[in-house]
């Protein structure tokens, strides 16, 4: 039997982050939720999701993420991983970092 998979939604600097992890607990620090064994997509194709890459660069080396209980919006146990996302807290729209264009030559 495989380990359970959780989708965690939490607030961070006015944005709603949606991450996937294999382990979620109330933790040893009072008032915090421990999120461990974060799950990111493995890219076998040429198409890369910029949001997933941004989350991987921000949380990729994290062993355990300690989130204040007040910032956690929802924890769901899911069957399979969906897309990780960063959304605007007020509008709910995805926050997409624009692809950097090269500077114009002078």
C-alpha positions as CSV (number, residue, x, y, z in Angstrom):
1,X,0.0,0.0,0.0
2,X,1.4,3.4,-1.0
3,X,1.7,6.3,1.4
4,X,-1.2,8.7,1.6
5,X,-1.0,11.9,-0.4
6,X,-2.2,15.3,0.9
7,X,-3.0,18.6,-0.8
8,X,-2.2,21.5,1.6
9,X,-3.5,25.0,0.9
10,X,-2.1,27.8,3.0
11,X,-1.7,31.6,3.0
12,X,1.7,33.2,2.4
13,X,2.2,36.9,1.8
14,X,-1.3,37.5,0.4
15,X,-1.2,34.4,-1.8
16,X,-2.7,31.0,-1.5
17,X,-0.1,28.2,-2.0
18,X,-1.2,24.7,-2.9
19,X,1.4,22.0,-2.3
20,X,1.4,18.2,-2.1
21,X,3.0,16.2,0.6
22,X,3.2,12.6,1.9
23,X,3.2,13.5,5.6
24,X,1.1,16.1,7.6
25,X,0.9,16.2,11.3
26,X,0.1,18.6,14.2
27,X,3.8,18.6,14.9
28,X,6.0,19.0,17.9
29,X,5.9,22.8,17.9
30,X,2.6,24.0,19.5
31,X,0.4,26.0,17.0
32,X,2.2,24.7,13.9
33,X,1.3,22.1,11.3
34,X,4.2,20.0,10.0
35,X,4.3,19.2,6.3
36,X,7.0,16.8,5.2
37,X,8.0,14.8,2.1
38,X,6.9,17.4,-0.4
39,X,6.0,16.0,-3.8
40,X,6.9,17.8,-7.0
41,X,6.3,16.7,-10.7
42,X,9.1,14.9,-12.4
43,X,9.6,16.4,-15.8
44,X,10.1,13.9,-18.6
45,X,8.9,16.3,-21.3
46,X,10.0,19.6,-22.8
47,X,7.0,21.5,-21.4
48,X,7.7,22.8,-17.9
49,X,5.1,24.5,-15.6
50,X,6.7,27.8,-14.3
51,X,4.6,27.7,-11.1
52,X,5.8,24.2,-10.3
53,X,9.4,25.2,-10.9
54,X,9.0,28.3,-8.7
55,X,7.6,26.1,-5.9
56,X,10.4,23.6,-6.4
57,X,13.0,26.4,-6.2
58,X,11.4,27.8,-3.0
59,X,10.6,24.5,-1.2
60,X,12.7,21.9,-3.0
61,X,15.4,21.6,-0.3
62,X,12.8,21.7,2.6
63,X,12.8,18.7,4.8
64,X,9.9,19.8,7.1
65,X,7.7,22.9,6.5
66,X,6.3,24.3,9.8
67,X,3.1,26.3,9.0
68,X,1.3,28.4,11.6
69,X,-2.2,26.9,12.1
70,X,-3.8,30.2,11.3
71,X,-2.3,30.2,7.8
72,X,-3.5,26.7,6.9
73,X,-6.8,26.8,4.9
74,X,-7.3,23.2,4.0
75,X,-5.7,19.8,4.2
76,X,-7.1,17.1,1.8
77,X,-6.2,13.5,1.4
78,X,-6.2,12.9,-2.4
79,X,-5.8,9.9,-4.7
80,X,-3.3,11.5,-7.1
81,X,-1.3,14.7,-7.5
82,X,-2.8,17.6,-9.3
83,X,-1.1,20.8,-10.3
84,X,0.6,22.8,-7.5
85,X,-0.4,26.4,-7.7
86,X,0.1,29.9,-6.3
87,X,-3.1,31.9,-6.3
88,X,-4.0,35.5,-5.4
89,X,-5.8,35.3,-2.0
90,X,-8.5,37.8,-3.0
91,X,-9.3,37.0,-6.6
92,X,-8.4,33.3,-6.6
93,X,-6.6,33.7,-9.9
94,X,-3.4,31.9,-10.6
95,X,-0.3,34.0,-10.1
96,X,1.9,33.4,-13.2
97,X,5.4,34.8,-13.4
98,X,5.8,36.1,-17.0
99,X,8.5,34.5,-19.1
100,X,11.5,36.8,-19.1
101,X,12.2,38.3,-22.5
102,X,15.7,39.2,-23.6
103,X,16.5,42.9,-23.4
104,X,16.4,44.9,-26.7
105,X,19.8,45.4,-28.1
106,X,20.9,49.1,-28.3
